[in-house]
Amino acid sequence: MRRTILQLHCLLRSRILSRLLQALDGRRIYRVLALVLDL
């Protein structure tokens, strides 16, 4: 159960990060990455 949840969570992160990369500047992405890693 935990492994599947982790895989889904990683997929969600990759999709969100890809959208952020397209929408935001590189400088803001570092802050977003820090927030995501904290989550």
C-alpha positions as CSV (number, residue, x, y, z in Angstrom):
1,M,0.0,0.0,0.0
2,R,2.7,2.5,1.0
3,R,4.7,1.8,-2.2
4,T,1.8,2.5,-4.5
5,I,1.0,5.7,-2.6
6,L,4.6,6.8,-2.9
7,Q,4.5,6.2,-6.6
8,L,1.3,8.2,-7.0
9,H,2.7,10.9,-4.9
10,C,5.9,11.1,-7.1
11,L,3.7,11.2,-10.2
12,L,1.7,14.1,-8.8
13,R,4.9,15.9,-7.9
14,S,6.4,15.4,-11.4
15,R,3.2,16.7,-13.0
16,I,2.9,19.7,-10.7
17,L,6.6,20.5,-11.1
18,S,6.4,20.3,-14.9
19,R,3.5,22.7,-14.9
20,L,5.3,25.1,-12.5
21,L,8.4,24.9,-14.8
22,Q,6.2,26.0,-17.7
23,A,4.5,28.7,-15.8
24,L,7.0,30.2,-13.3
25,D,10.5,31.6,-13.4
26,G,13.5,29.5,-12.4
27,R,14.0,31.6,-9.3
28,R,10.6,30.9,-8.0
29,I,10.9,27.2,-8.7
30,Y,13.6,26.8,-6.1
31,R,11.3,28.2,-3.5
32,V,8.5,25.9,-4.6
33,L,10.9,22.9,-4.6
34,A,11.8,23.7,-1.0
35,L,8.1,23.8,0.0
36,V,7.4,20.5,-1.8
37,L,10.4,18.8,-0.2
38,D,9.1,20.1,3.2
39,L,5.8,18.5,2.4
